Amino acid sequence: MIHVLLVDDQPLIRSGFRALLDAEDDIEVVAEAADGVQGVKLAQQHLPDIALVDIQMPALDGIEATRRIAADPSLSNTHVVILTNYGLDEYVFNALKAGAAGFLVKDIQPEDFLHAVRVAARGDALLAPSITRKLIDRYVSRPPHPAGDLPQLTNREREAVVLVAQGLSNDEIATRMVISPLTAKTHVNRAMMKLHARDRAQLVVIAYESGLVVPQSS
């Protein structure tokens, strides 16, 4: 069972998402919060698998709420997914750097929303390749020359990180690298550990900021 916390100051938004989620046999909404302060407290109380967090809220915004959840050792298994009204607003990259596992636009199709919640719950890729490219193009500072060495990683781990940055899932990485999905997951997890990345979203940030992957021109 996937346990979900909803954090949004709009009751209509929360009720809509709750209706979708609670209709699924494998998903349960454990609590709702109307602001970031309440959201962090409820996360600590219920230890959800997923916290769906709006960016703009009273008392404590979604970025700071995300930062507090990500910094709490007791919530290490909670994946924060940011909710936004826009595909790319000025807060999204800051939210990812604060520890968010990904983000969803609020006008997402119901089936895509449910799929994204399940994907986030298993810690797999959540950012679509097109969104990843636009996000990095807009917000990540480009190094003058690709550094890209990250000497603490093996060649196979670097290759896996590049594919994560392209938005590929573990199964897709396995196919591309001609290895088993378990081996692909191992490469990704070891890279995350070595680079102190909380999740795949932060691994994407590191891949671009280090120059391992260079944004392409739009």
Biotite code that builds the C-alpha atoms (Angstrom):
import biotite.structure as struc

atoms = struc.array([
    struc.Atom([0.000, 0.000, 0.000], chain_id="A", res_id=1, res_name="MET", atom_name="CA", element="C"),
    struc.Atom([1.293, 3.456, -0.966], chain_id="A", res_id=2, res_name="ILE", atom_name="CA", element="C"),
    struc.Atom([0.598, 6.025, 1.759], chain_id="A", res_id=3, res_name="HIS", atom_name="CA", element="C"),
    struc.Atom([0.160, 9.605, 0.536], chain_id="A", res_id=4, res_name="VAL", atom_name="CA", element="C"),
    struc.Atom([0.112, 12.965, 2.315], chain_id="A", res_id=5, res_name="LEU", atom_name="CA", element="C"),
    struc.Atom([-1.590, 15.877, 0.523], chain_id="A", res_id=6, res_name="LEU", atom_name="CA", element="C"),
    struc.Atom([-0.255, 19.367, 1.295], chain_id="A", res_id=7, res_name="VAL", atom_name="CA", element="C"),
    struc.Atom([-2.124, 22.167, -0.520], chain_id="A", res_id=8, res_name="ASP", atom_name="CA", element="C"),
    struc.Atom([-3.918, 25.270, 0.690], chain_id="A", res_id=9, res_name="ASP", atom_name="CA", element="C"),
    struc.Atom([-6.801, 24.782, -1.767], chain_id="A", res_id=10, res_name="GLN", atom_name="CA", element="C"),
    struc.Atom([-9.442, 22.393, -0.384], chain_id="A", res_id=11, res_name="PRO", atom_name="CA", element="C"),
    struc.Atom([-10.878, 21.742, -3.838], chain_id="A", res_id=12, res_name="LEU", atom_name="CA", element="C"),
    struc.Atom([-7.500, 20.623, -5.151], chain_id="A", res_id=13, res_name="ILE", atom_name="CA", element="C"),
    struc.Atom([-6.970, 18.339, -2.160], chain_id="A", res_id=14, res_name="ARG", atom_name="CA", element="C"),
    struc.Atom([-10.428, 16.778, -2.439], chain_id="A", res_id=15, res_name="SER", atom_name="CA", element="C"),
    struc.Atom([-9.948, 16.133, -6.146], chain_id="A", res_id=16, res_name="GLY", atom_name="CA", element="C"),
    struc.Atom([-6.616, 14.415, -5.671], chain_id="A", res_id=17, res_name="PHE", atom_name="CA", element="C"),
    struc.Atom([-7.934, 12.485, -2.671], chain_id="A", res_id=18, res_name="ARG", atom_name="CA", element="C"),
    struc.Atom([-10.893, 11.156, -4.652], chain_id="A", res_id=19, res_name="ALA", atom_name="CA", element="C"),
    struc.Atom([-8.554, 9.919, -7.384], chain_id="A", res_id=20, res_name="LEU", atom_name="CA", element="C"),
    struc.Atom([-6.075, 8.331, -4.993], chain_id="A", res_id=21, res_name="LEU", atom_name="CA", element="C"),
    struc.Atom([-8.517, 6.710, -2.593], chain_id="A", res_id=22, res_name="ASP", atom_name="CA", element="C"),
    struc.Atom([-10.305, 5.020, -5.506], chain_id="A", res_id=23, res_name="ALA", atom_name="CA", element="C"),
    struc.Atom([-7.161, 2.928, -6.108], chain_id="A", res_id=24, res_name="GLU", atom_name="CA", element="C"),
    struc.Atom([-6.681, -0.369, -4.280], chain_id="A", res_id=25, res_name="ASP", atom_name="CA", element="C"),
    struc.Atom([-2.955, 0.178, -3.713], chain_id="A", res_id=26, res_name="ASP", atom_name="CA", element="C"),
    struc.Atom([-3.006, 3.848, -2.627], chain_id="A", res_id=27, res_name="ILE", atom_name="CA", element="C"),
    struc.Atom([-4.277, 5.466, 0.571], chain_id="A", res_id=28, res_name="GLU", atom_name="CA", element="C"),
    struc.Atom([-4.341, 9.149, 1.555], chain_id="A", res_id=29, res_name="VAL", atom_name="CA", element="C"),
    struc.Atom([-3.294, 9.175, 5.206], chain_id="A", res_id=30, res_name="VAL", atom_name="CA", element="C"),
    struc.Atom([-3.625, 12.917, 5.907], chain_id="A", res_id=31, res_name="ALA", atom_name="CA", element="C"),
    struc.Atom([-4.215, 16.378, 4.430], chain_id="A", res_id=32, res_name="GLU", atom_name="CA", element="C"),
    struc.Atom([-2.558, 19.690, 5.309], chain_id="A", res_id=33, res_name="ALA", atom_name="CA", element="C"),
    struc.Atom([-3.426, 23.252, 4.301], chain_id="A", res_id=34, res_name="ALA", atom_name="CA", element="C"),
    struc.Atom([0.054, 24.725, 4.786], chain_id="A", res_id=35, res_name="ASP", atom_name="CA", element="C"),
    struc.Atom([3.693, 23.724, 4.974], chain_id="A", res_id=36, res_name="GLY", atom_name="CA", element="C"),
    struc.Atom([3.982, 23.808, 8.765], chain_id="A", res_id=37, res_name="VAL", atom_name="CA", element="C"),
    struc.Atom([1.085, 21.412, 9.176], chain_id="A", res_id=38, res_name="GLN", atom_name="CA", element="C"),
    struc.Atom([2.418, 19.346, 6.289], chain_id="A", res_id=39, res_name="GLY", atom_name="CA", element="C"),
    struc.Atom([5.792, 18.760, 7.953], chain_id="A", res_id=40, res_name="VAL", atom_name="CA", element="C"),
    struc.Atom([4.129, 17.820, 11.244], chain_id="A", res_id=41, res_name="LYS", atom_name="CA", element="C"),
    struc.Atom([1.775, 15.364, 9.556], chain_id="A", res_id=42, res_name="LEU", atom_name="CA", element="C"),
    struc.Atom([4.656, 13.864, 7.585], chain_id="A", res_id=43, res_name="ALA", atom_name="CA", element="C"),
    struc.Atom([6.519, 13.220, 10.842], chain_id="A", res_id=44, res_name="GLN", atom_name="CA", element="C"),
    struc.Atom([3.376, 11.727, 12.337], chain_id="A", res_id=45, res_name="GLN", atom_name="CA", element="C"),
    struc.Atom([2.304, 9.455, 9.469], chain_id="A", res_id=46, res_name="HIS", atom_name="CA", element="C"),
    struc.Atom([5.632, 8.738, 7.689], chain_id="A", res_id=47, res_name="LEU", atom_name="CA", element="C"),
    struc.Atom([4.022, 8.660, 4.214], chain_id="A", res_id=48, res_name="PRO", atom_name="CA", element="C"),
    struc.Atom([5.652, 7.149, 1.156], chain_id="A", res_id=49, res_name="ASP", atom_name="CA", element="C"),
    struc.Atom([4.704, 10.213, -0.902], chain_id="A", res_id=50, res_name="ILE", atom_name="CA", element="C"),
    struc.Atom([4.116, 13.828, 0.121], chain_id="A", res_id=51, res_name="ALA", atom_name="CA", element="C"),
    struc.Atom([2.361, 15.799, -2.626], chain_id="A", res_id=52, res_name="LEU", atom_name="CA", element="C"),
    struc.Atom([3.312, 19.383, -1.785], chain_id="A", res_id=53, res_name="VAL", atom_name="CA", element="C"),
    struc.Atom([2.096, 22.621, -3.349], chain_id="A", res_id=54, res_name="ASP", atom_name="CA", element="C"),
    struc.Atom([4.766, 25.277, -3.865], chain_id="A", res_id=55, res_name="ILE", atom_name="CA", element="C"),
    struc.Atom([2.895, 28.424, -2.881], chain_id="A", res_id=56, res_name="GLN", atom_name="CA", element="C"),
    struc.Atom([1.238, 28.121, 0.528], chain_id="A", res_id=57, res_name="MET", atom_name="CA", element="C"),
    struc.Atom([0.736, 30.266, 3.617], chain_id="A", res_id=58, res_name="PRO", atom_name="CA", element="C"),
    struc.Atom([2.793, 29.916, 6.821], chain_id="A", res_id=59, res_name="ALA", atom_name="CA", element="C"),
    struc.Atom([5.510, 27.834, 5.115], chain_id="A", res_id=60, res_name="LEU", atom_name="CA", element="C"),
    struc.Atom([5.966, 27.450, 1.384], chain_id="A", res_id=61, res_name="ASP", atom_name="CA", element="C"),
    struc.Atom([6.504, 24.171, -0.411], chain_id="A", res_id=62, res_name="GLY", atom_name="CA", element="C"),
    struc.Atom([10.235, 24.660, -0.890], chain_id="A", res_id=63, res_name="ILE", atom_name="CA", element="C"),
    struc.Atom([10.969, 25.104, 2.804], chain_id="A", res_id=64, res_name="GLU", atom_name="CA", element="C"),
    struc.Atom([8.556, 22.308, 3.702], chain_id="A", res_id=65, res_name="ALA", atom_name="CA", element="C"),
    struc.Atom([10.410, 20.069, 1.256], chain_id="A", res_id=66, res_name="THR", atom_name="CA", element="C"),
    struc.Atom([13.757, 21.065, 2.751], chain_id="A", res_id=67, res_name="ARG", atom_name="CA", element="C"),
    struc.Atom([12.575, 20.199, 6.263], chain_id="A", res_id=68, res_name="ARG", atom_name="CA", element="C"),
    struc.Atom([11.140, 16.852, 5.202], chain_id="A", res_id=69, res_name="ILE", atom_name="CA", element="C"),
    struc.Atom([14.312, 15.973, 3.268], chain_id="A", res_id=70, res_name="ALA", atom_name="CA", element="C"),
    struc.Atom([16.492, 16.910, 6.255], chain_id="A", res_id=71, res_name="ALA", atom_name="CA", element="C"),
    struc.Atom([14.553, 14.754, 8.734], chain_id="A", res_id=72, res_name="ASP", atom_name="CA", element="C"),
    struc.Atom([16.208, 11.306, 9.107], chain_id="A", res_id=73, res_name="PRO", atom_name="CA", element="C"),
    struc.Atom([12.884, 9.777, 10.142], chain_id="A", res_id=74, res_name="SER", atom_name="CA", element="C"),
    struc.Atom([11.457, 10.780, 6.742], chain_id="A", res_id=75, res_name="LEU", atom_name="CA", element="C"),
    struc.Atom([14.235, 9.311, 4.619], chain_id="A", res_id=76, res_name="SER", atom_name="CA", element="C"),
    struc.Atom([11.711, 7.047, 2.877], chain_id="A", res_id=77, res_name="ASN", atom_name="CA", element="C"),
    struc.Atom([9.274, 9.863, 2.106], chain_id="A", res_id=78, res_name="THR", atom_name="CA", element="C"),
    struc.Atom([9.435, 11.127, -1.475], chain_id="A", res_id=79, res_name="HIS", atom_name="CA", element="C"),
    struc.Atom([8.292, 14.729, -1.943], chain_id="A", res_id=80, res_name="VAL", atom_name="CA", element="C"),
    struc.Atom([6.533, 15.495, -5.217], chain_id="A", res_id=81, res_name="VAL", atom_name="CA", element="C"),
    struc.Atom([5.943, 19.177, -5.890], chain_id="A", res_id=82, res_name="ILE", atom_name="CA", element="C"),
    struc.Atom([2.593, 20.322, -7.259], chain_id="A", res_id=83, res_name="LEU", atom_name="CA", element="C"),
    struc.Atom([2.602, 23.371, -9.504], chain_id="A", res_id=84, res_name="THR", atom_name="CA", element="C"),
    struc.Atom([0.193, 25.195, -11.790], chain_id="A", res_id=85, res_name="ASN", atom_name="CA", element="C"),
    struc.Atom([2.862, 25.590, -14.438], chain_id="A", res_id=86, res_name="TYR", atom_name="CA", element="C"),
    struc.Atom([5.167, 23.197, -16.260], chain_id="A", res_id=87, res_name="GLY", atom_name="CA", element="C"),
    struc.Atom([8.227, 25.237, -15.325], chain_id="A", res_id=88, res_name="LEU", atom_name="CA", element="C"),
    struc.Atom([7.947, 28.038, -12.812], chain_id="A", res_id=89, res_name="ASP", atom_name="CA", element="C"),
    struc.Atom([10.795, 29.803, -11.047], chain_id="A", res_id=90, res_name="GLU", atom_name="CA", element="C"),
    struc.Atom([10.509, 27.657, -7.930], chain_id="A", res_id=91, res_name="TYR", atom_name="CA", element="C"),
    struc.Atom([10.754, 24.185, -9.417], chain_id="A", res_id=92, res_name="VAL", atom_name="CA", element="C"),
    struc.Atom([14.524, 23.837, -9.628], chain_id="A", res_id=93, res_name="PHE", atom_name="CA", element="C"),
    struc.Atom([14.943, 25.249, -6.119], chain_id="A", res_id=94, res_name="ASN", atom_name="CA", element="C"),
    struc.Atom([12.456, 22.652, -4.913], chain_id="A", res_id=95, res_name="ALA", atom_name="CA", element="C"),
    struc.Atom([14.445, 19.868, -6.558], chain_id="A", res_id=96, res_name="LEU", atom_name="CA", element="C"),
    struc.Atom([17.633, 21.134, -4.938], chain_id="A", res_id=97, res_name="LYS", atom_name="CA", element="C"),
    struc.Atom([15.784, 21.233, -1.600], chain_id="A", res_id=98, res_name="ALA", atom_name="CA", element="C"),
    struc.Atom([15.110, 17.525, -1.894], chain_id="A", res_id=99, res_name="GLY", atom_name="CA", element="C"),
    struc.Atom([11.977, 17.067, -4.008], chain_id="A", res_id=100, res_name="ALA", atom_name="CA", element="C"),
    struc.Atom([11.851, 13.827, -5.977], chain_id="A", res_id=101, res_name="ALA", atom_name="CA", element="C"),
    struc.Atom([10.067, 15.474, -8.905], chain_id="A", res_id=102, res_name="GLY", atom_name="CA", element="C"),
    struc.Atom([7.117, 17.630, -9.791], chain_id="A", res_id=103, res_name="PHE", atom_name="CA", element="C"),
    struc.Atom([3.677, 17.426, -11.369], chain_id="A", res_id=104, res_name="LEU", atom_name="CA", element="C"),
    struc.Atom([1.489, 20.054, -12.979], chain_id="A", res_id=105, res_name="VAL", atom_name="CA", element="C"),
    struc.Atom([-1.986, 20.249, -11.461], chain_id="A", res_id=106, res_name="LYS", atom_name="CA", element="C"),
    struc.Atom([-3.762, 19.857, -14.797], chain_id="A", res_id=107, res_name="ASP", atom_name="CA", element="C"),
    struc.Atom([-2.173, 16.446, -15.369], chain_id="A", res_id=108, res_name="ILE", atom_name="CA", element="C"),
    struc.Atom([-4.421, 13.707, -16.730], chain_id="A", res_id=109, res_name="GLN", atom_name="CA", element="C"),
    struc.Atom([-5.780, 11.420, -13.968], chain_id="A", res_id=110, res_name="PRO", atom_name="CA", element="C"),
    struc.Atom([-4.140, 8.259, -15.335], chain_id="A", res_id=111, res_name="GLU", atom_name="CA", element="C"),
    struc.Atom([-0.794, 10.066, -15.651], chain_id="A", res_id=112, res_name="ASP", atom_name="CA", element="C"),
    struc.Atom([-1.144, 11.401, -12.117], chain_id="A", res_id=113, res_name="PHE", atom_name="CA", element="C"),
    struc.Atom([-1.739, 7.940, -10.670], chain_id="A", res_id=114, res_name="LEU", atom_name="CA", element="C"),
    struc.Atom([1.149, 6.508, -12.667], chain_id="A", res_id=115, res_name="HIS", atom_name="CA", element="C"),
    struc.Atom([3.446, 9.282, -11.420], chain_id="A", res_id=116, res_name="ALA", atom_name="CA", element="C"),
    struc.Atom([2.528, 8.597, -7.782], chain_id="A", res_id=117, res_name="VAL", atom_name="CA", element="C"),
    struc.Atom([3.391, 4.921, -8.208], chain_id="A", res_id=118, res_name="ARG", atom_name="CA", element="C"),
    struc.Atom([6.642, 5.777, -9.991], chain_id="A", res_id=119, res_name="VAL", atom_name="CA", element="C"),
    struc.Atom([7.660, 8.203, -7.248], chain_id="A", res_id=120, res_name="ALA", atom_name="CA", element="C"),
    struc.Atom([6.785, 5.678, -4.535], chain_id="A", res_id=121, res_name="ALA", atom_name="CA", element="C"),
    struc.Atom([9.313, 3.199, -5.876], chain_id="A", res_id=122, res_name="ARG", atom_name="CA", element="C"),
    struc.Atom([11.967, 5.913, -6.209], chain_id="A", res_id=123, res_name="GLY", atom_name="CA", element="C"),
    struc.Atom([12.196, 5.643, -9.972], chain_id="A", res_id=124, res_name="ASP", atom_name="CA", element="C"),
    struc.Atom([12.502, 8.405, -12.581], chain_id="A", res_id=125, res_name="ALA", atom_name="CA", element="C"),
    struc.Atom([9.694, 10.957, -12.399], chain_id="A", res_id=126, res_name="LEU", atom_name="CA", element="C"),
    struc.Atom([10.935, 13.792, -14.596], chain_id="A", res_id=127, res_name="LEU", atom_name="CA", element="C"),
    struc.Atom([10.121, 13.257, -18.258], chain_id="A", res_id=128, res_name="ALA", atom_name="CA", element="C"),
    struc.Atom([13.090, 13.727, -20.619], chain_id="A", res_id=129, res_name="PRO", atom_name="CA", element="C"),
    struc.Atom([11.556, 16.806, -22.280], chain_id="A", res_id=130, res_name="SER", atom_name="CA", element="C"),
    struc.Atom([10.821, 18.430, -18.933], chain_id="A", res_id=131, res_name="ILE", atom_name="CA", element="C"),
    struc.Atom([14.281, 17.550, -17.625], chain_id="A", res_id=132, res_name="THR", atom_name="CA", element="C"),
    struc.Atom([15.944, 19.205, -20.629], chain_id="A", res_id=133, res_name="ARG", atom_name="CA", element="C"),
    struc.Atom([13.844, 22.375, -20.335], chain_id="A", res_id=134, res_name="LYS", atom_name="CA", element="C"),
    struc.Atom([14.387, 22.516, -16.593], chain_id="A", res_id=135, res_name="LEU", atom_name="CA", element="C"),
    struc.Atom([18.146, 22.191, -16.812], chain_id="A", res_id=136, res_name="ILE", atom_name="CA", element="C"),
    struc.Atom([18.429, 24.505, -19.810], chain_id="A", res_id=137, res_name="ASP", atom_name="CA", element="C"),
    struc.Atom([16.673, 27.207, -17.835], chain_id="A", res_id=138, res_name="ARG", atom_name="CA", element="C"),
    struc.Atom([18.039, 26.833, -14.340], chain_id="A", res_id=139, res_name="TYR", atom_name="CA", element="C"),
    struc.Atom([21.384, 25.033, -14.238], chain_id="A", res_id=140, res_name="VAL", atom_name="CA", element="C"),
    struc.Atom([24.516, 27.091, -14.720], chain_id="A", res_id=141, res_name="SER", atom_name="CA", element="C"),
    struc.Atom([26.537, 25.658, -17.563], chain_id="A", res_id=142, res_name="ARG", atom_name="CA", element="C"),
    struc.Atom([30.222, 25.007, -16.856], chain_id="A", res_id=143, res_name="PRO", atom_name="CA", element="C"),
    struc.Atom([32.501, 26.601, -19.483], chain_id="A", res_id=144, res_name="PRO", atom_name="CA", element="C"),
    struc.Atom([33.992, 23.191, -20.240], chain_id="A", res_id=145, res_name="HIS", atom_name="CA", element="C"),
    struc.Atom([32.448, 19.867, -19.366], chain_id="A", res_id=146, res_name="PRO", atom_name="CA", element="C"),
    struc.Atom([34.074, 18.558, -16.201], chain_id="A", res_id=147, res_name="ALA", atom_name="CA", element="C"),
    struc.Atom([32.232, 15.289, -16.219], chain_id="A", res_id=148, res_name="GLY", atom_name="CA", element="C"),
    struc.Atom([34.874, 13.216, -14.479], chain_id="A", res_id=149, res_name="ASP", atom_name="CA", element="C"),
    struc.Atom([33.307, 12.679, -11.024], chain_id="A", res_id=150, res_name="LEU", atom_name="CA", element="C"),
    struc.Atom([36.300, 10.483, -10.170], chain_id="A", res_id=151, res_name="PRO", atom_name="CA", element="C"),
    struc.Atom([34.503, 8.757, -7.318], chain_id="A", res_id=152, res_name="GLN", atom_name="CA", element="C"),
    struc.Atom([32.282, 6.985, -9.860], chain_id="A", res_id=153, res_name="LEU", atom_name="CA", element="C"),
    struc.Atom([33.171, 3.981, -11.981], chain_id="A", res_id=154, res_name="THR", atom_name="CA", element="C"),
    struc.Atom([32.698, 4.194, -15.749], chain_id="A", res_id=155, res_name="ASN", atom_name="CA", element="C"),
    struc.Atom([29.488, 2.159, -15.551], chain_id="A", res_id=156, res_name="ARG", atom_name="CA", element="C"),
    struc.Atom([28.137, 4.303, -12.734], chain_id="A", res_id=157, res_name="GLU", atom_name="CA", element="C"),
    struc.Atom([28.853, 7.456, -14.764], chain_id="A", res_id=158, res_name="ARG", atom_name="CA", element="C"),
    struc.Atom([27.064, 5.932, -17.725], chain_id="A", res_id=159, res_name="GLU", atom_name="CA", element="C"),
    struc.Atom([24.059, 5.113, -15.543], chain_id="A", res_id=160, res_name="ALA", atom_name="CA", element="C"),
    struc.Atom([23.973, 8.653, -14.133], chain_id="A", res_id=161, res_name="VAL", atom_name="CA", element="C"),
    struc.Atom([23.949, 10.113, -17.652], chain_id="A", res_id=162, res_name="VAL", atom_name="CA", element="C"),
    struc.Atom([20.964, 7.939, -18.525], chain_id="A", res_id=163, res_name="LEU", atom_name="CA", element="C"),
    struc.Atom([19.165, 8.941, -15.320], chain_id="A", res_id=164, res_name="VAL", atom_name="CA", element="C"),
    struc.Atom([19.713, 12.568, -16.334], chain_id="A", res_id=165, res_name="ALA", atom_name="CA", element="C"),
    struc.Atom([18.040, 11.772, -19.641], chain_id="A", res_id=166, res_name="GLN", atom_name="CA", element="C"),
    struc.Atom([14.939, 10.660, -17.741], chain_id="A", res_id=167, res_name="GLY", atom_name="CA", element="C"),
    struc.Atom([15.307, 6.899, -18.212], chain_id="A", res_id=168, res_name="LEU", atom_name="CA", element="C"),
    struc.Atom([13.902, 4.372, -15.741], chain_id="A", res_id=169, res_name="SER", atom_name="CA", element="C"),
    struc.Atom([15.966, 1.487, -14.360], chain_id="A", res_id=170, res_name="ASN", atom_name="CA", element="C"),
    struc.Atom([14.451, -0.891, -16.916], chain_id="A", res_id=171, res_name="ASP", atom_name="CA", element="C"),
    struc.Atom([15.300, 1.500, -19.757], chain_id="A", res_id=172, res_name="GLU", atom_name="CA", element="C"),
    struc.Atom([18.828, 1.982, -18.405], chain_id="A", res_id=173, res_name="ILE", atom_name="CA", element="C"),
    struc.Atom([19.242, -1.795, -18.286], chain_id="A", res_id=174, res_name="ALA", atom_name="CA", element="C"),
    struc.Atom([18.199, -2.091, -21.923], chain_id="A", res_id=175, res_name="THR", atom_name="CA", element="C"),
    struc.Atom([20.517, 0.719, -23.014], chain_id="A", res_id=176, res_name="ARG", atom_name="CA", element="C"),
    struc.Atom([23.504, -0.646, -21.072], chain_id="A", res_id=177, res_name="MET", atom_name="CA", element="C"),
    struc.Atom([22.688, -4.301, -21.893], chain_id="A", res_id=178, res_name="VAL", atom_name="CA", element="C"),
    struc.Atom([22.580, -5.340, -18.245], chain_id="A", res_id=179, res_name="ILE", atom_name="CA", element="C"),
    struc.Atom([19.887, -6.619, -15.892], chain_id="A", res_id=180, res_name="SER", atom_name="CA", element="C"),
    struc.Atom([17.452, -4.171, -14.243], chain_id="A", res_id=181, res_name="PRO", atom_name="CA", element="C"),
    struc.Atom([18.892, -5.189, -10.850], chain_id="A", res_id=182, res_name="LEU", atom_name="CA", element="C"),
    struc.Atom([22.419, -4.314, -11.983], chain_id="A", res_id=183, res_name="THR", atom_name="CA", element="C"),
    struc.Atom([21.167, -0.998, -13.376], chain_id="A", res_id=184, res_name="ALA", atom_name="CA", element="C"),
    struc.Atom([19.506, -0.220, -10.050], chain_id="A", res_id=185, res_name="LYS", atom_name="CA", element="C"),
    struc.Atom([22.731, -1.118, -8.251], chain_id="A", res_id=186, res_name="THR", atom_name="CA", element="C"),
    struc.Atom([24.770, 1.275, -10.424], chain_id="A", res_id=187, res_name="HIS", atom_name="CA", element="C"),
    struc.Atom([22.276, 4.093, -9.812], chain_id="A", res_id=188, res_name="VAL", atom_name="CA", element="C"),
    struc.Atom([22.084, 3.470, -6.065], chain_id="A", res_id=189, res_name="ASN", atom_name="CA", element="C"),
    struc.Atom([25.871, 3.358, -5.692], chain_id="A", res_id=190, res_name="ARG", atom_name="CA", element="C"),
    struc.Atom([26.201, 6.621, -7.633], chain_id="A", res_id=191, res_name="ALA", atom_name="CA", element="C"),
    struc.Atom([23.589, 8.240, -5.391], chain_id="A", res_id=192, res_name="MET", atom_name="CA", element="C"),
    struc.Atom([25.454, 7.055, -2.295], chain_id="A", res_id=193, res_name="MET", atom_name="CA", element="C"),
    struc.Atom([28.845, 8.249, -3.526], chain_id="A", res_id=194, res_name="LYS", atom_name="CA", element="C"),
    struc.Atom([27.476, 11.650, -4.593], chain_id="A", res_id=195, res_name="LEU", atom_name="CA", element="C"),
    struc.Atom([25.301, 12.047, -1.476], chain_id="A", res_id=196, res_name="HIS", atom_name="CA", element="C"),
    struc.Atom([22.176, 12.415, -3.606], chain_id="A", res_id=197, res_name="ALA", atom_name="CA", element="C"),
    struc.Atom([18.924, 11.843, -1.734], chain_id="A", res_id=198, res_name="ARG", atom_name="CA", element="C"),
    struc.Atom([17.155, 10.581, -4.836], chain_id="A", res_id=199, res_name="ASP", atom_name="CA", element="C"),
    struc.Atom([17.227, 10.462, -8.626], chain_id="A", res_id=200, res_name="ARG", atom_name="CA", element="C"),
    struc.Atom([16.115, 14.067, -9.013], chain_id="A", res_id=201, res_name="ALA", atom_name="CA", element="C"),
    struc.Atom([19.153, 15.298, -7.101], chain_id="A", res_id=202, res_name="GLN", atom_name="CA", element="C"),
    struc.Atom([21.304, 12.927, -9.142], chain_id="A", res_id=203, res_name="LEU", atom_name="CA", element="C"),
    struc.Atom([20.037, 14.753, -12.246], chain_id="A", res_id=204, res_name="VAL", atom_name="CA", element="C"),
    struc.Atom([21.005, 18.100, -10.719], chain_id="A", res_id=205, res_name="VAL", atom_name="CA", element="C"),
    struc.Atom([24.512, 16.838, -9.909], chain_id="A", res_id=206, res_name="ILE", atom_name="CA", element="C"),
    struc.Atom([24.954, 15.362, -13.396], chain_id="A", res_id=207, res_name="ALA", atom_name="CA", element="C"),
    struc.Atom([24.306, 18.726, -15.024], chain_id="A", res_id=208, res_name="TYR", atom_name="CA", element="C"),
    struc.Atom([26.028, 20.949, -12.482], chain_id="A", res_id=209, res_name="GLU", atom_name="CA", element="C"),
    struc.Atom([29.183, 18.844, -12.635], chain_id="A", res_id=210, res_name="SER", atom_name="CA", element="C"),
    struc.Atom([29.255, 18.953, -16.419], chain_id="A", res_id=211, res_name="GLY", atom_name="CA", element="C"),
    struc.Atom([28.821, 15.195, -16.768], chain_id="A", res_id=212, res_name="LEU", atom_name="CA", element="C"),
    struc.Atom([25.837, 16.075, -18.946], chain_id="A", res_id=213, res_name="VAL", atom_name="CA", element="C"),
    struc.Atom([25.730, 19.349, -20.850], chain_id="A", res_id=214, res_name="VAL", atom_name="CA", element="C"),
    struc.Atom([22.356, 20.969, -21.651], chain_id="A", res_id=215, res_name="PRO", atom_name="CA", element="C"),
    struc.Atom([21.558, 21.080, -25.335], chain_id="A", res_id=216, res_name="GLN", atom_name="CA", element="C"),
    struc.Atom([20.233, 24.153, -27.031], chain_id="A", res_id=217, res_name="SER", atom_name="CA", element="C"),
    struc.Atom([16.455, 24.304, -27.242], chain_id="A", res_id=218, res_name="SER", atom_name="CA", element="C"),
])
